[in-house]
Amino acid sequence: MALLRIYDVKQEPPALVSQQQFPVASDAIVIADELAKRKPERLYRVFDADMNVVYAR
């Protein structure tokens, strides 16, 4: 299980905009990477099942 969270970094502290669950972290990382190309002004973090950050951009 993996969790993709998207934050608006224009606010202080960064505000959670969206979150989505994925069965595997690699799927969430691919989606986050693609979204980061389209909206680089947002912060994208993927967490594994233990809530460790495995991807941030």
mmCIF file of the N, C-alpha and C atoms, coordinates in Angstrom:
data_MODEL
# 
_entry.id   MODEL 
# 
loop_
_atom_site.group_PDB 
_atom_site.id 
_atom_site.type_symbol 
_atom_site.label_atom_id 
_atom_site.label_alt_id 
_atom_site.label_comp_id 
_atom_site.label_asym_id 
_atom_site.label_entity_id 
_atom_site.label_seq_id 
_atom_site.pdbx_PDB_ins_code 
_atom_site.Cartn_x 
_atom_site.Cartn_y 
_atom_site.Cartn_z 
_atom_site.occupancy 
_atom_site.B_iso_or_equiv 
_atom_site.pdbx_formal_charge 
_atom_site.auth_seq_id 
_atom_site.auth_comp_id 
_atom_site.auth_asym_id 
_atom_site.auth_atom_id 
_atom_site.pdbx_PDB_model_num 
ATOM 1   N N  . MET A 1 1  ? 0.837  -1.176 0.000   1.00 0.00 ? 1  MET A N  1 
ATOM 2   C CA . MET A 1 1  ? 0.000  0.000  0.000   1.00 0.00 ? 1  MET A CA 1 
ATOM 3   C C  . MET A 1 1  ? 0.884  1.242  0.000   1.00 0.00 ? 1  MET A C  1 
ATOM 4   N N  . ALA A 1 2  ? 0.509  2.232  -0.767  1.00 0.00 ? 2  ALA A N  1 
ATOM 5   C CA . ALA A 1 2  ? 1.218  3.503  -0.827  1.00 0.00 ? 2  ALA A CA 1 
ATOM 6   C C  . ALA A 1 2  ? 0.197  4.631  -0.854  1.00 0.00 ? 2  ALA A C  1 
ATOM 7   N N  . LEU A 1 3  ? 0.624  5.778  -0.371  1.00 0.00 ? 3  LEU A N  1 
ATOM 8   C CA . LEU A 1 3  ? -0.242 6.939  -0.299  1.00 0.00 ? 3  LEU A CA 1 
ATOM 9   C C  . LEU A 1 3  ? 0.444  8.101  -1.006  1.00 0.00 ? 3  LEU A C  1 
ATOM 10  N N  . LEU A 1 4  ? -0.250 8.703  -1.960  1.00 0.00 ? 4  LEU A N  1 
ATOM 11  C CA . LEU A 1 4  ? 0.248  9.886  -2.652  1.00 0.00 ? 4  LEU A CA 1 
ATOM 12  C C  . LEU A 1 4  ? -0.474 11.090 -2.074  1.00 0.00 ? 4  LEU A C  1 
ATOM 13  N N  . ARG A 1 5  ? 0.307  12.043 -1.574  1.00 0.00 ? 5  ARG A N  1 
ATOM 14  C CA . ARG A 1 5  ? -0.259 13.281 -1.049  1.00 0.00 ? 5  ARG A CA 1 
ATOM 15  C C  . ARG A 1 5  ? 0.284  14.450 -1.852  1.00 0.00 ? 5  ARG A C  1 
ATOM 16  N N  . ILE A 1 6  ? -0.615 15.372 -2.185  1.00 0.00 ? 6  ILE A N  1 
ATOM 17  C CA . ILE A 1 6  ? -0.256 16.557 -2.952  1.00 0.00 ? 6  ILE A CA 1 
ATOM 18  C C  . ILE A 1 6  ? -0.531 17.777 -2.077  1.00 0.00 ? 6  ILE A C  1 
ATOM 19  N N  . TYR A 1 7  ? 0.490  18.657 -1.982  1.00 0.00 ? 7  TYR A N  1 
ATOM 20  C CA . TYR A 1 7  ? 0.402  19.834 -1.125  1.00 0.00 ? 7  TYR A CA 1 
ATOM 21  C C  . TYR A 1 7  ? 0.535  21.111 -1.933  1.00 0.00 ? 7  TYR A C  1 
ATOM 22  N N  . ASP A 1 8  ? -0.171 22.144 -1.490  1.00 0.00 ? 8  ASP A N  1 
ATOM 23  C CA . ASP A 1 8  ? -0.037 23.486 -2.041  1.00 0.00 ? 8  ASP A CA 1 
ATOM 24  C C  . ASP A 1 8  ? 1.023  24.203 -1.208  1.00 0.00 ? 8  ASP A C  1 
ATOM 25  N N  . VAL A 1 9  ? 2.186  24.476 -1.812  1.00 0.00 ? 9  VAL A N  1 
ATOM 26  C CA . VAL A 1 9  ? 3.291  25.068 -1.067  1.00 0.00 ? 9  VAL A CA 1 
ATOM 27  C C  . VAL A 1 9  ? 3.211  26.596 -1.003  1.00 0.00 ? 9  VAL A C  1 
ATOM 28  N N  . LYS A 1 10 ? 2.210  27.191 -1.619  1.00 0.00 ? 10 LYS A N  1 
ATOM 29  C CA . LYS A 1 10 ? 2.038  28.636 -1.540  1.00 0.00 ? 10 LYS A CA 1 
ATOM 30  C C  . LYS A 1 10 ? 1.521  29.047 -0.170  1.00 0.00 ? 10 LYS A C  1 
ATOM 31  N N  . GLN A 1 11 ? 0.945  28.100 0.564   1.00 0.00 ? 11 GLN A N  1 
ATOM 32  C CA . GLN A 1 11 ? 0.449  28.375 1.902   1.00 0.00 ? 11 GLN A CA 1 
ATOM 33  C C  . GLN A 1 11 ? 1.498  27.974 2.923   1.00 0.00 ? 11 GLN A C  1 
ATOM 34  N N  . GLU A 1 12 ? 1.433  28.585 4.097   1.00 0.00 ? 12 GLU A N  1 
ATOM 35  C CA . GLU A 1 12 ? 2.378  28.243 5.159   1.00 0.00 ? 12 GLU A CA 1 
ATOM 36  C C  . GLU A 1 12 ? 1.600  27.857 6.402   1.00 0.00 ? 12 GLU A C  1 
ATOM 37  N N  . PRO A 1 13 ? 1.671  26.648 6.879   1.00 0.00 ? 13 PRO A N  1 
ATOM 38  C CA . PRO A 1 13 ? 2.400  25.511 6.316   1.00 0.00 ? 13 PRO A CA 1 
ATOM 39  C C  . PRO A 1 13 ? 1.700  24.979 5.059   1.00 0.00 ? 13 PRO A C  1 
ATOM 40  N N  . PRO A 1 14 ? 2.410  24.194 4.245   1.00 0.00 ? 14 PRO A N  1 
ATOM 41  C CA . PRO A 1 14 ? 1.796  23.656 3.018   1.00 0.00 ? 14 PRO A CA 1 
ATOM 42  C C  . PRO A 1 14 ? 0.488  22.917 3.316   1.00 0.00 ? 14 PRO A C  1 
ATOM 43  N N  . ALA A 1 15 ? -0.521 23.228 2.531   1.00 0.00 ? 15 ALA A N  1 
ATOM 44  C CA . ALA A 1 15 ? -1.853 22.654 2.738   1.00 0.00 ? 15 ALA A CA 1 
ATOM 45  C C  . ALA A 1 15 ? -2.044 21.411 1.875   1.00 0.00 ? 15 ALA A C  1 
ATOM 46  N N  . LEU A 1 16 ? -2.626 20.388 2.467   1.00 0.00 ? 16 LEU A N  1 
ATOM 47  C CA . LEU A 1 16 ? -2.934 19.165 1.730   1.00 0.00 ? 16 LEU A CA 1 
ATOM 48  C C  . LEU A 1 16 ? -4.064 19.448 0.743   1.00 0.00 ? 16 LEU A C  1 
ATOM 49  N N  . VAL A 1 17 ? -3.801 19.175 -0.528  1.00 0.00 ? 17 VAL A N  1 
ATOM 50  C CA . VAL A 1 17 ? -4.779 19.414 -1.588  1.00 0.00 ? 17 VAL A CA 1 
ATOM 51  C C  . VAL A 1 17 ? -5.523 18.123 -1.920  1.00 0.00 ? 17 VAL A C  1 
ATOM 52  N N  . SER A 1 18 ? -4.769 17.024 -1.968  1.00 0.00 ? 18 SER A N  1 
ATOM 53  C CA . SER A 1 18 ? -5.353 15.761 -2.393  1.00 0.00 ? 18 SER A CA 1 
ATOM 54  C C  . SER A 1 18 ? -4.520 14.607 -1.854  1.00 0.00 ? 18 SER A C  1 
ATOM 55  N N  . GLN A 1 19 ? -5.176 13.466 -1.691  1.00 0.00 ? 19 GLN A N  1 
ATOM 56  C CA . GLN A 1 19 ? -4.432 12.252 -1.376  1.00 0.00 ? 19 GLN A CA 1 
ATOM 57  C C  . GLN A 1 19 ? -5.140 11.070 -2.017  1.00 0.00 ? 19 GLN A C  1 
ATOM 58  N N  . GLN A 1 20 ? -4.323 10.107 -2.428  1.00 0.00 ? 20 GLN A N  1 
ATOM 59  C CA . GLN A 1 20 ? -4.857 8.942  -3.119  1.00 0.00 ? 20 GLN A CA 1 
ATOM 60  C C  . GLN A 1 20 ? -4.046 7.715  -2.715  1.00 0.00 ? 20 GLN A C  1 
ATOM 61  N N  . GLN A 1 21 ? -4.734 6.607  -2.571  1.00 0.00 ? 21 GLN A N  1 
ATOM 62  C CA . GLN A 1 21 ? -4.082 5.361  -2.175  1.00 0.00 ? 21 GLN A CA 1 
ATOM 63  C C  . GLN A 1 21 ? -3.809 4.496  -3.404  1.00 0.00 ? 21 GLN A C  1 
ATOM 64  N N  . PHE A 1 22 ? -2.661 3.811  -3.394  1.00 0.00 ? 22 PHE A N  1 
ATOM 65  C CA . PHE A 1 22 ? -2.270 2.912  -4.476  1.00 0.00 ? 22 PHE A CA 1 
ATOM 66  C C  . PHE A 1 22 ? -1.851 1.574  -3.878  1.00 0.00 ? 22 PHE A C  1 
ATOM 67  N N  . PRO A 1 23 ? -2.030 0.487  -4.631  1.00 0.00 ? 23 PRO A N  1 
ATOM 68  C CA . PRO A 1 23 ? -1.640 -0.828 -4.108  1.00 0.00 ? 23 PRO A CA 1 
ATOM 69  C C  . PRO A 1 23 ? -0.124 -0.994 -3.956  1.00 0.00 ? 23 PRO A C  1 
ATOM 70  N N  . VAL A 1 24 ? 0.659  -0.347 -4.824  1.00 0.00 ? 24 VAL A N  1 
ATOM 71  C CA . VAL A 1 24 ? 2.121  -0.443 -4.746  1.00 0.00 ? 24 VAL A CA 1 
ATOM 72  C C  . VAL A 1 24 ? 2.727  0.949  -4.902  1.00 0.00 ? 24 VAL A C  1 
ATOM 73  N N  . ALA A 1 25 ? 3.867  1.159  -4.248  1.00 0.00 ? 25 ALA A N  1 
ATOM 74  C CA . ALA A 1 25 ? 4.518  2.468  -4.254  1.00 0.00 ? 25 ALA A CA 1 
ATOM 75  C C  . ALA A 1 25 ? 4.979  2.883  -5.650  1.00 0.00 ? 25 ALA A C  1 
ATOM 76  N N  . SER A 1 26 ? 5.413  1.920  -6.453  1.00 0.00 ? 26 SER A N  1 
ATOM 77  C CA . SER A 1 26 ? 5.927  2.279  -7.786  1.00 0.00 ? 26 SER A CA 1 
ATOM 78  C C  . SER A 1 26 ? 4.849  2.937  -8.646  1.00 0.00 ? 26 SER A C  1 
ATOM 79  N N  . ASP A 1 27 ? 3.601  2.500  -8.525  1.00 0.00 ? 27 ASP A N  1 
ATOM 80  C CA . ASP A 1 27 ? 2.504  3.129  -9.272  1.00 0.00 ? 27 ASP A CA 1 
ATOM 81  C C  . ASP A 1 27 ? 2.309  4.578  -8.819  1.00 0.00 ? 27 ASP A C  1 
ATOM 82  N N  . ALA A 1 28 ? 2.350  4.791  -7.517  1.00 0.00 ? 28 ALA A N  1 
ATOM 83  C CA . ALA A 1 28 ? 2.174  6.134  -6.972  1.00 0.00 ? 28 ALA A CA 1 
ATOM 84  C C  . ALA A 1 28 ? 3.317  7.046  -7.404  1.00 0.00 ? 28 ALA A C  1 
ATOM 85  N N  . ILE A 1 29 ? 4.531  6.528  -7.456  1.00 0.00 ? 29 ILE A N  1 
ATOM 86  C CA . ILE A 1 29 ? 5.694  7.319  -7.862  1.00 0.00 ? 29 ILE A CA 1 
ATOM 87  C C  . ILE A 1 29 ? 5.579  7.736  -9.319  1.00 0.00 ? 29 ILE A C  1 
ATOM 88  N N  . VAL A 1 30 ? 5.147  6.829  -10.177 1.00 0.00 ? 30 VAL A N  1 
ATOM 89  C CA . VAL A 1 30 ? 4.975  7.153  -11.602 1.00 0.00 ? 30 VAL A CA 1 
ATOM 90  C C  . VAL A 1 30 ? 3.943  8.268  -11.769 1.00 0.00 ? 30 VAL A C  1 
ATOM 91  N N  . ILE A 1 31 ? 2.830  8.165  -11.075 1.00 0.00 ? 31 ILE A N  1 
ATOM 92  C CA . ILE A 1 31 ? 1.776  9.186  -11.156 1.00 0.00 ? 31 ILE A CA 1 
ATOM 93  C C  . ILE A 1 31 ? 2.285  10.515 -10.609 1.00 0.00 ? 31 ILE A C  1 
ATOM 94  N N  . ALA A 1 32 ? 2.948  10.486 -9.454  1.00 0.00 ? 32 ALA A N  1 
ATOM 95  C CA . ALA A 1 32 ? 3.470  11.718 -8.847  1.00 0.00 ? 32 ALA A CA 1 
ATOM 96  C C  . ALA A 1 32 ? 4.488  12.390 -9.762  1.00 0.00 ? 32 ALA A C  1 
ATOM 97  N N  . ASP A 1 33 ? 5.344  11.613 -10.381 1.00 0.00 ? 33 ASP A N  1 
ATOM 98  C CA . ASP A 1 33 ? 6.352  12.162 -11.278 1.00 0.00 ? 33 ASP A CA 1 
ATOM 99  C C  . ASP A 1 33 ? 5.697  12.852 -12.472 1.00 0.00 ? 33 ASP A C  1 
ATOM 100 N N  . GLU A 1 34 ? 4.680  12.242 -13.027 1.00 0.00 ? 34 GLU A N  1 
ATOM 101 C CA . GLU A 1 34 ? 3.972  12.832 -14.163 1.00 0.00 ? 34 GLU A CA 1 
ATOM 102 C C  . GLU A 1 34 ? 3.233  14.103 -13.746 1.00 0.00 ? 34 GLU A C  1 
ATOM 103 N N  . LEU A 1 35 ? 2.593  14.074 -12.588 1.00 0.00 ? 35 LEU A N  1 
ATOM 104 C CA . LEU A 1 35 ? 1.896  15.265 -12.103 1.00 0.00 ? 35 LEU A CA 1 
ATOM 105 C C  . LEU A 1 35 ? 2.870  16.403 -11.816 1.00 0.00 ? 35 LEU A C  1 
ATOM 106 N N  . ALA A 1 36 ? 4.044  16.077 -11.300 1.00 0.00 ? 36 ALA A N  1 
ATOM 107 C CA . ALA A 1 36 ? 5.046  17.093 -10.989 1.00 0.00 ? 36 ALA A CA 1 
ATOM 108 C C  . ALA A 1 36 ? 5.528  17.808 -12.254 1.00 0.00 ? 36 ALA A C  1 
ATOM 109 N N  . LYS A 1 37 ? 5.519  17.115 -13.373 1.00 0.00 ? 37 LYS A N  1 
ATOM 110 C CA . LYS A 1 37 ? 5.892  17.743 -14.642 1.00 0.00 ? 37 LYS A CA 1 
ATOM 111 C C  . LYS A 1 37 ? 4.826  18.743 -15.083 1.00 0.00 ? 37 LYS A C  1 
ATOM 112 N N  . ARG A 1 38 ? 3.570  18.443 -14.776 1.00 0.00 ? 38 ARG A N  1 
ATOM 113 C CA . ARG A 1 38 ? 2.456  19.293 -15.201 1.00 0.00 ? 38 ARG A CA 1 
ATOM 114 C C  . ARG A 1 38 ? 2.225  20.470 -14.264 1.00 0.00 ? 38 ARG A C  1 
ATOM 115 N N  . LYS A 1 39 ? 2.397  20.234 -12.959 1.00 0.00 ? 39 LYS A N  1 
ATOM 116 C CA . LYS A 1 39 ? 2.184  21.289 -11.963 1.00 0.00 ? 39 LYS A CA 1 
ATOM 117 C C  . LYS A 1 39 ? 3.356  21.305 -10.989 1.00 0.00 ? 39 LYS A C  1 
ATOM 118 N N  . PRO A 1 40 ? 4.475  21.869 -11.414 1.00 0.00 ? 40 PRO A N  1 
ATOM 119 C CA . PRO A 1 40 ? 5.670  21.840 -10.569 1.00 0.00 ? 40 PRO A CA 1 
ATOM 120 C C  . PRO A 1 40 ? 5.570  22.716 -9.323  1.00 0.00 ? 40 PRO A C  1 
ATOM 121 N N  . GLU A 1 41 ? 4.553  23.565 -9.247  1.00 0.00 ? 41 GLU A N  1 
ATOM 122 C CA . GLU A 1 41 ? 4.408  24.434 -8.080  1.00 0.00 ? 41 GLU A CA 1 
ATOM 123 C C  . GLU A 1 41 ? 3.851  23.714 -6.850  1.00 0.00 ? 41 GLU A C  1 
ATOM 124 N N  . ARG A 1 42 ? 3.509  22.467 -7.011  1.00 0.00 ? 42 ARG A N  1 
ATOM 125 C CA . ARG A 1 42 ? 2.979  21.681 -5.894  1.00 0.00 ? 42 ARG A CA 1 
ATOM 126 C C  . ARG A 1 42 ? 4.031  20.703 -5.377  1.00 0.00 ? 42 ARG A C  1 
ATOM 127 N N  . LEU A 1 43 ? 3.857  20.278 -4.141  1.00 0.00 ? 43 LEU A N  1 
ATOM 128 C CA . LEU A 1 43 ? 4.741  19.301 -3.522  1.00 0.00 ? 43 LEU A CA 1 
ATOM 129 C C  . LEU A 1 43 ? 4.060  17.939 -3.575  1.00 0.00 ? 43 LEU A C  1 
ATOM 130 N N  . TYR A 1 44 ? 4.782  16.934 -4.046  1.00 0.00 ? 44 TYR A N  1 
ATOM 131 C CA . TYR A 1 44 ? 4.253  15.577 -4.180  1.00 0.00 ? 44 TYR A CA 1 
ATOM 132 C C  . TYR A 1 44 ? 5.062  14.655 -3.285  1.00 0.00 ? 44 TYR A C  1 
ATOM 133 N N  . ARG A 1 45 ? 4.369  13.910 -2.430  1.00 0.00 ? 45 ARG A N  1 
ATOM 134 C CA . ARG A 1 45 ? 5.049  12.953 -1.562  1.00 0.00 ? 45 ARG A CA 1 
ATOM 135 C C  . ARG A 1 45 ? 4.340  11.607 -1.643  1.00 0.00 ? 45 ARG A C  1 
ATOM 136 N N  . VAL A 1 46 ? 5.146  10.560 -1.737  1.00 0.00 ? 46 VAL A N  1 
ATOM 137 C CA . VAL A 1 46 ? 4.616  9.196  -1.718  1.00 0.00 ? 46 VAL A CA 1 
ATOM 138 C C  . VAL A 1 46 ? 5.124  8.539  -0.441  1.00 0.00 ? 46 VAL A C  1 
ATOM 139 N N  . PHE A 1 47 ? 4.193  7.966  0.298   1.00 0.00 ? 47 PHE A N  1 
ATOM 140 C CA . PHE A 1 47 ? 4.500  7.279  1.546   1.00 0.00 ? 47 PHE A CA 1 
ATOM 141 C C  . PHE A 1 47 ? 4.273  5.785  1.372   1.00 0.00 ? 47 PHE A C  1 
ATOM 142 N N  . ASP A 1 48 ? 5.131  4.973  1.994   1.00 0.00 ? 48 ASP A N  1 
ATOM 143 C CA . ASP A 1 48 ? 4.922  3.527  1.962   1.00 0.00 ? 48 ASP A CA 1 
ATOM 144 C C  . ASP A 1 48 ? 3.960  3.134  3.089   1.00 0.00 ? 48 ASP A C  1 
ATOM 145 N N  . ALA A 1 49 ? 3.757  1.848  3.269   1.00 0.00 ? 49 ALA A N  1 
ATOM 146 C CA . ALA A 1 49 ? 2.793  1.359  4.258   1.00 0.00 ? 49 ALA A CA 1 
ATOM 147 C C  . ALA A 1 49 ? 3.153  1.768  5.685   1.00 0.00 ? 49 ALA A C  1 
ATOM 148 N N  . ASP A 1 50 ? 4.436  1.999  5.960   1.00 0.00 ? 50 ASP A N  1 
ATOM 149 C CA . ASP A 1 50 ? 4.872  2.424  7.290   1.00 0.00 ? 50 ASP A CA 1 
ATOM 150 C C  . ASP A 1 50 ? 4.934  3.939  7.425   1.00 0.00 ? 50 ASP A C  1 
ATOM 151 N N  . MET A 1 51 ? 4.396  4.654  6.421   1.00 0.00 ? 51 MET A N  1 
ATOM 152 C CA . MET A 1 51 ? 4.365  6.111  6.382   1.00 0.00 ? 51 MET A CA 1 
ATOM 153 C C  . MET A 1 51 ? 5.753  6.745  6.282   1.00 0.00 ? 51 MET A C  1 
ATOM 154 N N  . ASN A 1 52 ? 6.689  6.032  5.674   1.00 0.00 ? 52 ASN A N  1 
ATOM 155 C CA . ASN A 1 52 ? 7.991  6.585  5.345   1.00 0.00 ? 52 ASN A CA 1 
ATOM 156 C C  . ASN A 1 52 ? 7.899  7.244  3.969   1.00 0.00 ? 52 ASN A C  1 
ATOM 157 N N  . VAL A 1 53 ? 8.515  8.401  3.815   1.00 0.00 ? 53 VAL A N  1 
ATOM 158 C CA . VAL A 1 53 ? 8.515  9.075  2.517   1.00 0.00 ? 53 VAL A CA 1 
ATOM 159 C C  . VAL A 1 53 ? 9.453  8.313  1.583   1.00 0.00 ? 53 VAL A C  1 
ATOM 160 N N  . VAL A 1 54 ? 8.913  7.833  0.467   1.00 0.00 ? 54 VAL A N  1 
ATOM 161 C CA . VAL A 1 54 ? 9.730  7.102  -0.506  1.00 0.00 ? 54 VAL A CA 1 
ATOM 162 C C  . VAL A 1 54 ? 9.951  7.924  -1.783  1.00 0.00 ? 54 VAL A C  1 
ATOM 163 N N  . TYR A 1 55 ? 9.235  9.043  -1.899  1.00 0.00 ? 55 TYR A N  1 
ATOM 164 C CA . TYR A 1 55 ? 9.386  9.925  -3.052  1.00 0.00 ? 55 TYR A CA 1 
ATOM 165 C C  . TYR A 1 55 ? 8.904  11.307 -2.641  1.00 0.00 ? 55 TYR A C  1 
ATOM 166 N N  . ALA A 1 56 ? 9.636  12.327 -3.021  1.00 0.00 ? 56 ALA A N  1 
ATOM 167 C CA . ALA A 1 56 ? 9.210  13.709 -2.784  1.00 0.00 ? 56 ALA A CA 1 
ATOM 168 C C  . ALA A 1 56 ? 9.735  14.562 -3.915  1.00 0.00 ? 56 ALA A C  1 
ATOM 169 N N  . ARG A 1 57 ? 8.874  15.406 -4.415  1.00 0.00 ? 57 ARG A N  1 
ATOM 170 C CA . ARG A 1 57 ? 9.287  16.301 -5.502  1.00 0.00 ? 57 ARG A CA 1 
ATOM 171 C C  . ARG A 1 57 ? 8.436  17.553 -5.453  1.00 0.00 ? 57 ARG A C  1 
# 
